[in-house]
């Protein structure tokens, strides 16, 4: 009865109740310091009650997990994550960045089996595709267009992809430019797509003339093949410089496909390479022809028939003997 205030404890909290007698002592906390909680009438939690409340939370969590409620919530959260990863519209987080890594996007581009799948990938990630993605997707779409004429392509989506390629050409490296050129060659006979491919290939041609030493043998071979496939004539000076570059750096390194492609381009361009270049091509034919398939040999012989030069007499005899 002589205390300054009484205490009421409820739900783990201590509420100070003021009395008129001894009020100055009620305003004192531990160490003689005034307690702001008493001044404002706000409840304060004592250390023993705080420990009890934490123990109660642990017990509730254990009961909830034993009943399966926590496990169900975790399963629901995991299913929501999977749904967000698979949905095309959820490819971005709240900050507007792609949730998929560049390598994951590249693998998805390589696995596209239909045009709708490829264009859906373009729609979901168009803002976050880098130069390699754009070149690979352009090449993949051209493959799908060439494989089956029954697939109904979306002209609007294809035009969107072509415009995206044009925007990225200035920043692409030589490998990506080679991939784009390869895709252009496959778009022959595709009306609007082929017209866009001619414009794209003109830019690649300018880059090749400006920085020819940066292009590898495979890159330059793809650019030459695309021009021959689309029937775009190159100046003889350009052809001389490009084929001389190949003859200097690629002896003994050409593949069967590259050799057939280079001779096919000579046929399409009605071009006779210089004697030094023809000698290198003849040596490559002697190295690769014995292992070629009959179809490849037939294509090779068809191209050689248009190269009426002394350096190609022996290769013609060799290919003819292999076919007979």
Residue pairs with C-beta under 8 A, 6 or more apart in sequence:
2 22
3 22
4 19
4 21
4 22
4 23
4 24
4 25
4 26
5 16
5 17
5 18
5 19
5 22
5 26
6 17
6 19
7 14
7 15
7 16
7 17
8 14
8 15
8 17
9 15
9 49
12 45
12 49
12 50
12 52
12 53
12 56
13 43
13 44
13 45
13 49
14 43
14 44
14 45
14 46
14 49
15 43
16 26
16 35
16 37
16 38
16 44
18 26
18 38
19 26
26 38
27 34
27 35
27 38
27 39
28 34
28 35
29 35
29 38
35 44
36 42
37 43
37 44
45 53
61 70
64 70
65 71
83 90
84 90
84 99
85 99
88 120
88 123
88 124
89 124
90 99
91 98
91 99
91 100
91 124
91 125
91 128
92 98
92 99
92 128
93 99
97 128
98 105
98 125
98 127
98 128
100 108
100 125
102 130
102 132
102 133
105 121
105 125
105 128
105 129
105 133
106 132
106 133
106 136
108 121
109 118
109 121
109 133
109 136
109 137
109 140
110 136
110 140
112 118
112 121
112 140
112 144
113 144
114 144
114 151
115 141
115 144
115 145
115 151
115 152
115 153
115 154
116 154
118 137
118 140
118 141
118 144
119 141
119 154
119 157
119 158
119 161
121 137
122 129
122 137
122 157
122 160
122 161
122 164
123 157
125 133
126 160
126 164
129 137
129 164
131 168
131 171
131 172
131 173
131 176
132 176
134 164
134 165
134 168
134 176
135 165
135 168
135 172
135 176
135 177
135 179
135 180
135 183
136 179
137 161
138 161
138 162
138 165
138 179
138 180
138 183
139 179
139 180
139 182
139 183
139 186
141 158
141 161
141 183
142 183
142 184
142 186
142 187
143 186
144 151
145 151
145 153
145 186
145 187
145 190
145 193
146 186
155 192
158 192
158 193
159 192
159 196
162 193
162 196
162 197
162 200
165 180
165 200
166 196
166 199
166 200
166 203
169 177
169 180
169 200
169 203
169 204
169 207
172 180
174 207
174 211
174 214
174 215
174 216
174 219
175 216
175 219
177 204
177 207
177 208
177 219
177 223
178 215
178 216
178 218
178 219
178 220
178 222
178 223
179 222
180 200
180 204
181 201
181 204
181 222
181 223
181 225
181 226
182 222
182 225
182 226
183 197
184 197
184 198
184 200
184 201
184 204
184 226
184 230
185 197
185 222
185 225
185 226
185 227
185 228
185 229
185 230
186 229
187 193
187 194
187 196
187 197
188 194
188 197
188 229
188 230
188 231
190 197
194 230
197 230
198 230
198 232
201 223
201 226
201 227
201 230
201 232
204 223
204 226
205 223
205 227
205 234
205 238
208 215
208 220
208 223
208 242
209 238
209 241
212 220
212 241
212 242
212 245
213 245
215 223
215 245
217 246
217 249
217 250
217 253
217 254
217 258
218 258
220 242
220 245
220 246
221 246
221 258
221 261
221 262
223 242
224 242
224 261
224 262
224 265
225 261
225 262
225 264
225 265
227 233
227 234
227 265
227 268
227 269
228 264
228 265
228 267
228 268
228 269
229 268
231 268
233 269
234 242
234 269
234 271
236 271
239 269
239 271
239 273
240 273
240 274
243 262
243 273
243 274
243 277
244 274
244 276
244 277
246 262
246 277
246 280
247 273
247 276
247 277
247 280
247 281
250 258
250 280
251 280
251 283
251 284
252 284
252 287
254 262
254 284
254 288
255 288
256 288
256 291
256 292
256 296
259 281
259 284
259 285
259 288
259 300
260 296
260 299
260 300
260 303
262 281
263 281
263 300
263 303
263 304
263 307
264 299
264 303
265 271
266 272
266 273
266 303
266 306
266 307
267 302
267 303
267 306
267 307
270 306
272 278
272 307
272 308
272 309
273 281
273 307
275 309
275 311
278 307
278 309
278 311
278 312
279 311
281 311
281 312
281 315
282 311
282 312
282 314
282 315
285 300
285 304
285 315
285 318
285 319
286 314
286 315
286 318
289 297
289 300
289 315
289 318
289 319
289 322
290 322
292 300
292 322
294 323
297 319
297 322
297 323
298 323
300 319
301 316
301 319
301 320
301 323
304 312
304 315
304 316
304 319
305 316
